[in-house]
Amino acid sequence: MPTATATVRPMRPEDVHDADAMAWAALREHIPADFLSSGDAEDDIWRERGRARVAHLLSTDPGGAWVAELGDEVIGLALAIVREEVWGLSLFAVKPGHQGQGLGGRVLEPALEYAEGCRGAIILSSPDPRAMRRYFRAGFRIKPCLAAAGPINRSRIPDGLRSRLGDPVADRATIDAASRHVRGASHAQDLGAMLAAGAELLVVDDRGWATHRNGSPMVVAARDDDAAADLLWSCLAHGPAGESVHVDFVAEHNDWAIRVALDAGLVLSPDGPVFVRGETGPFAPYLPSGAYL
């Protein structure tokens, strides 16, 4: 049956499981091999986290959640969020075998329309050339990015790091201020979902915050480069000895992150770009979240 007969419709709660499974099948080829799970138990954790992410965003932003359906099968997905008038694309995927036939544009269109009235918009792209073409054609400007990965040289972790374990309630003012400084919108609405998925919150008082999972930062947002570097070092310090960590979406004006990554012994590589439109703040000092921007 041709993809052209697929129906694009709002996502429903009963779609969460199948939509997440389809997205994982479509996007896993762009994930570094050493970042993938290596056993059934880890696979179960990944699947649970993926479904929780999709369910969270469907609950917060039903107007930005769309699927393409062929028969009874979900073959396309676009999840968009709006935080304090800043729109972001959290997840976009088309099932292998149905790509390159125009379906991606059809399911992405209503998610892009969800940005109407927003003052800014953000997309963290995979390296897929089809996705990048769609984002550029939608009026976004590009910010090329680097990534860094590898085991940490723990002998280089600085002494006297100021980051401490944070509390999402007690540290709300710092979280809001740093997020609004770097991207124009707070992350507070999504912080609980990050923590529920196994992240740990770190804070430098009045200057910035970060979340990480097993040493790999999910978000670093700060009001100055020194605080951001302290937070990134503190994330990396929590990485298991001998295991790889990942630092993703290092865009322009974030040389502090490159210095930390190199000093920690990580290896640089090209990453998928960031696309922005309108007012999105300086995007520095900042490492955005792939899921929550």
C-alpha positions, -999 to +999 in steps of 0.1 A: +000+000+000+016+034-010+026+057+018+005+085+001-026+068+016-013+073+052-034+094+075-019+122+096-038+128+128-033+140+164-015+115+186-035+096+212-024+079+244-028+045+229-002+054+203+026+059+227+041+024+227+040+019+189+052+055+182+082+052+204+091+018+190+089+032+154+110+062+163+137+041+179+139+019+148+142+049+126+167+069+146+190+043+161+213+042+130+223+078+140+232+068+176+269+060+182+273+022+188+289+026+222+259+046+233+235+018+226+224-006+252+241-040+253+216-064+269+180-072+274+178-054+308+193-022+293+170-025+263+140-026+287+153+006+304+157+024+271+122+014+260+107+025+293+124+059+291+114+064+255+078+057+262+079+080+293+093+108+272+066+104+245+038+102+271+051+132+290+052+154+259+018+142+247+004+152+281+021+187+281+017+195+244-011+175+228-014+202+201+022+195+190+019+156+189+011+141+155+014+107+140+011+092+105-009+060+104-011+034+076-038+009+083-034+003+120+004+010+120+021+042+131+047+050+105+055+086+112+058+108+143+064+145+152+064+158+188+067+195+194+067+215+226+062+252+236+079+266+266+073+302+275+067+311+238+097+292+225+088+262+203+109+231+200+109+199+180+115+171+204+111+140+182+106+135+144+108+101+127+095+082+097+096+044+096+123+029+074+108+019+041+085+049+041+112+076+040+119+098+010+082+097-001+070+130+013+055+115+045+079+133+067+068+167+054+032+158+060+036+147+096+060+176+104+037+203+090+011+204+118+039+202+144+054+233+128+020+250+128+021+245+166+048+272+166+023+299+155+026+329+178+059+318+193+088+342+194+114+316+189+119+280+177+146+253+181+154+220+164+183+197+173+188+177+142+202+143+134+227+141+106+200+128+082+202+150+051+165+147+045+157+161+079+182+189+076+167+199+042+132+201+057+143+223+086+162+247+065+133+250+040+110+258+070+130+290+075+154+280+102+191+291+103+218+266+110+243+263+138+269+236+131+278+215+161+305+192+175+302+163+198+327+147+221+329+111+235+351+086+252+363+075+286+372+102+310+408+108+321+399+110+358+433+124+368+424+156+350+392+163+370+398+197+387+398+200+425+374+224+441+344+221+418+315+242+431+286+222+417+264+205+442+234+182+441+203+203+433+167+203+443+141+211+416+120+231+441+145+248+462+167+257+432+139+267+409+150+304+407+185+294+395+170+269+370+146+294+356+171+322+354+199+302+337+175+286+312+159+319+302+194+334+298+206+307+273+174+299+253+147+324+264+126+298+283+127+278+315+133+240+315+114+236+348+083+220+332+104+191+319+129+188+347+107+162+366+106+140+335+144+141+332+149+132+368+123+104+366+143+090+337+174+086+358+190+120+355+207+138+384+205+175+390+235+196+397+236+233+406+261+262+410+243+286+433+227+315+414+247+308+383+236+276+365+224+240+366+229+207+347+214+173+345+234+142+336+229+105+334+259+084+343+282+113+335+268+122+301+252+157+303+216+161+292+215+199+298+240+224+309+227+260+313+246+288+330+249+325+332+287+325+326+313+302+311+331+294+344+299+281+360+291+261+328+326+245+328+323+237+365+289+220+358+302+200+328+333+188+348+309+178+376+288+158+352+318+140+337+331+132+372+300+111+378+308+089+347+317+052+355+355+046+353+365+033+319+332+038+302+323+063+275+304+095+281+289+118+255+288+156+252+264+165+224+253+196+204+282+219+212+273+249+191+292+282+184+302+304+213+306+273+236+344+269+235+343+264+272+327+230+265+353+221+239+381+229+264+366+207+291+360+179+267+396+179+254+411+183+289+390+153+300+405+132+272+374+130+250+375+128+212+357+154+191+336+146+161+309+163+139+274+163+153+240+170+139+234+207+137+211+229+157+184+249+138+169+281+152+144+307+142+134+340+159+144+348+194+162+319+211+187+337+233+225+334+228+225+296+230+255+299+253+268+289+277+246+260+269+244+223+260+208+216+250+188+185+256+179+163+226+145+156+241+137+189+258+158+214+239 
